[in-house]
């Protein structure tokens, strides 16, 4: 007998609703720990289908529960809410909606990346976070200089050796000079983190023929190429070029799609 199980997942628990024999049946909550999910998984069968929304911890749930069921489906939450809008919102209702939509064949499904693609996405996301953090810290230094009417640095980079030597010669209050010193130390720490991440990404990309192929494009280095591969995942999931272009948001006439 085919059962569809809807899960509305949160940080510490998941609300579970079964759809079987045309009826919804509420199950006890599952703990959002590996042992708790494995215990829940042992109560399921190989013919069961499990449905959950794409959230921050959804992929971890997919990895843990996939061996226990026939299939795990991840739903697009934006499209799913558009199809099944409910006046009353509870976790049980959300889980039931997921199960009903899958049972009736109307669930808007998203592609689930493999483990390597997930790892690449994590590495690229962490690198982007470090770059954004470093930019914020640099902007704080520029803000201090602007607040004290210090002229623009004559060197190309305020934070290279020549720029830092110029910065040392500027007249600033002691507390602002101390703040700049802290920011400089933070910038150096972030540069080390960035270098470590670049090594990790390079090790992932070195033997990837797709990365090497993308690097033949002018201006695309290993980091950019790896970011593209991480975003696309398996390119064969796009059955026509237009869908890939739309997925990347490169076609201004079409809104991005999420296959």
C-alpha positions as CSV (number, residue, x, y, z in Angstrom):
1,X,0.0,0.0,0.0
2,X,1.3,3.4,-1.0
3,X,1.5,6.0,1.8
4,X,2.5,9.6,1.4
5,X,4.0,11.2,4.5
6,X,4.1,15.0,4.8
7,X,6.7,16.6,7.2
8,X,6.6,20.2,8.3
9,X,10.1,20.6,9.7
10,X,11.4,23.0,12.3
11,X,14.6,23.5,14.2
12,X,13.9,20.9,16.9
13,X,10.9,18.9,15.7
14,X,9.0,17.8,12.6
15,X,5.2,17.6,12.4
16,X,4.2,14.4,10.6
17,X,1.0,13.6,8.7
18,X,0.2,10.4,6.8
19,X,-2.0,10.2,3.7
20,X,-3.3,6.7,3.3
21,X,-6.6,5.2,2.0
22,X,-7.7,8.7,1.1
23,X,-7.4,10.0,4.6
24,X,-5.1,12.1,6.6
25,X,-3.7,10.7,9.9
26,X,-1.6,12.7,12.3
27,X,1.5,11.1,13.6
28,X,3.5,12.0,16.7
29,X,6.2,14.6,16.2
30,X,9.7,13.4,15.1
31,X,12.7,14.8,16.8
32,X,15.0,16.8,14.5
33,X,18.2,14.9,15.5
34,X,19.9,12.1,13.5
35,X,18.9,9.5,16.1
36,X,15.3,10.8,16.3
37,X,14.9,10.8,12.5
38,X,16.5,7.3,12.1
39,X,14.0,6.0,14.8
40,X,11.2,7.6,12.8
41,X,12.6,6.2,9.5
42,X,12.5,2.7,10.9
43,X,8.7,3.0,11.2
44,X,8.4,3.6,7.4
45,X,8.3,1.3,4.5
46,X,10.1,1.0,1.1
47,X,6.9,1.9,-0.7
48,X,6.3,5.1,1.2
49,X,6.9,8.6,-0.2
50,X,8.1,11.3,2.1
51,X,7.4,15.0,1.3
52,X,9.0,18.1,2.9
53,X,9.6,21.7,2.0
54,X,12.9,23.1,0.9
55,X,14.3,24.8,4.0
56,X,17.7,25.2,5.6
57,X,17.9,21.8,7.1
58,X,15.8,19.9,4.5
59,X,18.8,18.3,2.7
60,X,20.1,16.8,6.0
61,X,16.6,15.2,6.5
62,X,16.7,13.9,3.0
63,X,20.1,12.2,3.5
64,X,19.0,10.6,6.8
65,X,15.5,9.3,5.7
66,X,16.2,8.4,2.0
67,X,17.4,4.8,2.9
68,X,14.1,4.0,4.7
69,X,11.5,5.0,2.0
70,X,10.9,4.6,-1.6
71,X,11.3,8.2,-2.4
72,X,11.9,11.6,-0.7
73,X,10.4,14.6,-2.5
74,X,11.4,18.2,-1.7
75,X,8.7,20.8,-2.5
76,X,9.1,24.3,-3.7
77,X,7.5,26.3,-0.8
78,X,6.6,29.3,-2.9
79,X,4.8,27.4,-5.6
80,X,3.2,25.0,-3.1
81,X,1.7,27.9,-1.1
82,X,0.3,29.4,-4.3
83,X,-1.4,26.1,-5.1
84,X,-2.8,25.3,-1.6
85,X,-3.5,28.5,0.3
86,X,-5.2,27.9,3.6
87,X,-6.9,30.5,5.9
88,X,-5.9,28.5,9.0
89,X,-2.1,27.9,9.3
90,X,-0.8,25.2,11.6
91,X,2.1,22.8,11.3
92,X,-0.3,19.9,11.0
93,X,-2.2,21.6,8.2
94,X,1.1,22.4,6.3
95,X,2.2,18.7,6.6
96,X,-1.2,17.5,5.5
97,X,-1.1,19.9,2.5
98,X,2.2,18.5,1.4
99,X,1.0,14.9,1.6
100,X,-2.3,15.7,-0.2
101,X,-0.6,17.6,-3.1
102,X,1.9,14.7,-3.6
103,X,-0.9,12.1,-3.5
104,X,-2.9,14.0,-6.1
105,X,0.1,14.7,-8.3
106,X,0.2,18.5,-7.9
107,X,3.2,18.9,-5.8
108,X,5.8,21.4,-7.2
109,X,9.0,19.5,-6.8
110,X,12.5,20.9,-6.7
111,X,15.7,19.2,-7.8
112,X,17.7,17.6,-5.0
113,X,21.5,18.1,-5.4
114,X,23.9,15.2,-4.9
115,X,26.4,15.3,-2.0
116,X,29.3,16.7,-4.1
117,X,27.1,19.5,-5.4
118,X,26.0,20.3,-1.9
119,X,29.6,20.4,-0.7
120,X,30.5,22.8,-3.6
121,X,27.6,25.0,-2.8
122,X,28.6,25.2,0.9
123,X,32.2,26.0,0.0
124,X,31.1,28.7,-2.5
125,X,28.6,30.2,0.0
126,X,31.2,30.3,2.7
127,X,33.7,32.0,0.4
128,X,31.0,34.6,-0.5
129,X,30.3,35.2,3.2
130,X,34.0,35.9,3.9
131,X,34.3,38.2,0.9
132,X,31.2,40.2,2.0
133,X,32.5,40.4,5.6
134,X,35.9,41.6,4.4
135,X,34.2,44.3,2.2
136,X,32.1,45.5,5.2
137,X,35.3,45.8,7.4
138,X,37.1,47.7,4.6
139,X,34.1,50.1,4.3
140,X,34.3,50.7,8.0
141,X,37.9,51.9,7.6
142,X,37.0,54.1,4.7
143,X,34.1,55.5,6.8
144,X,36.5,56.5,9.6
145,X,38.8,58.3,7.2
146,X,35.9,60.1,5.6
147,X,34.5,61.1,9.0
148,X,37.8,62.8,9.8
149,X,38.2,64.5,6.4
150,X,41.2,62.4,5.4
151,X,41.9,62.7,1.7
152,X,41.5,59.7,-0.6
153,X,44.4,57.3,-0.6
154,X,46.8,58.0,-3.6
155,X,47.6,54.3,-4.0
156,X,45.5,51.8,-5.8
157,X,44.7,49.7,-2.7
158,X,44.5,51.2,0.8
159,X,45.1,47.8,2.3
160,X,48.3,46.8,0.5
161,X,51.7,47.6,2.0
162,X,52.0,51.0,0.4
163,X,48.4,51.9,1.3
164,X,48.9,50.8,4.9
165,X,52.1,52.9,5.2
166,X,50.2,55.9,3.9
167,X,47.4,55.2,6.4
168,X,49.9,55.2,9.3
169,X,50.9,58.7,8.5
170,X,47.4,60.2,8.7
171,X,46.4,62.3,11.6
172,X,43.6,60.6,13.5
173,X,42.3,60.4,17.1
174,X,43.8,57.6,19.2
175,X,40.5,55.7,19.5
176,X,40.0,55.8,15.7
177,X,43.5,54.7,15.1
178,X,43.0,51.8,17.5
179,X,39.7,50.9,15.7
180,X,41.5,50.9,12.3
181,X,44.2,48.6,13.7
182,X,41.5,46.2,14.8
183,X,39.9,46.3,11.4
184,X,43.3,45.7,9.7
185,X,43.8,42.6,11.9
186,X,40.4,41.4,11.0
187,X,41.1,41.9,7.3
188,X,44.3,39.9,7.6
189,X,42.4,37.1,9.4
190,X,39.7,37.0,6.7
191,X,42.4,36.9,4.0
192,X,43.8,33.7,5.6
193,X,40.3,32.2,5.7
194,X,39.8,33.1,2.1
195,X,43.0,31.5,1.1
196,X,42.1,28.3,2.9
197,X,38.7,28.2,1.1
198,X,40.3,28.9,-2.2
199,X,42.5,25.8,-1.7
200,X,39.5,23.7,-0.8
201,X,37.6,24.8,-3.9
202,X,40.6,24.3,-6.1
203,X,41.0,20.7,-4.8
204,X,37.4,20.1,-5.7
205,X,37.8,21.6,-9.2
206,X,41.2,20.4,-10.3
207,X,40.0,17.2,-11.9
208,X,36.6,18.4,-13.1
209,X,36.4,18.6,-16.9
210,X,33.4,21.0,-16.7
211,X,35.4,23.5,-14.7
212,X,38.3,23.3,-17.1
213,X,35.9,23.8,-20.0
214,X,34.4,26.9,-18.4
215,X,37.9,28.3,-17.7
216,X,38.4,28.6,-21.5
217,X,35.9,31.5,-21.3
218,X,37.8,34.8,-20.9
219,X,37.5,36.1,-17.3
220,X,36.3,32.8,-15.8
221,X,38.8,31.4,-13.3
222,X,38.5,28.2,-11.2
223,X,36.6,30.0,-8.4
224,X,34.0,31.4,-10.8
225,X,33.7,28.2,-12.8
226,X,33.2,26.1,-9.6
227,X,30.5,28.6,-8.5
228,X,28.7,28.1,-11.8
229,X,28.9,24.3,-11.5
230,X,27.7,24.4,-7.9
231,X,24.7,26.5,-8.9
232,X,23.8,24.3,-11.9
233,X,24.4,20.9,-10.5
234,X,23.6,18.3,-13.1
235,X,23.3,20.1,-16.4
236,X,21.3,17.3,-18.0
237,X,18.3,18.2,-15.7
238,X,17.6,21.1,-18.1
239,X,16.0,19.6,-21.1
240,X,16.6,22.7,-23.2
241,X,19.0,25.6,-23.2
242,X,16.3,28.2,-22.5
243,X,15.5,26.7,-19.2
244,X,19.1,26.9,-18.1
245,X,19.3,30.6,-19.2
246,X,16.1,31.3,-17.3
247,X,17.3,29.4,-14.2
248,X,20.3,31.7,-14.1
249,X,18.1,34.8,-14.6
250,X,20.1,35.8,-17.7
251,X,17.0,36.3,-19.9
252,X,15.4,39.6,-19.0
253,X,12.2,38.7,-20.8
254,X,11.5,35.6,-18.6
255,X,11.4,35.4,-14.8
256,X,13.8,32.8,-13.3
257,X,12.5,29.3,-13.0
258,X,13.4,26.6,-10.5
259,X,13.2,23.2,-12.0
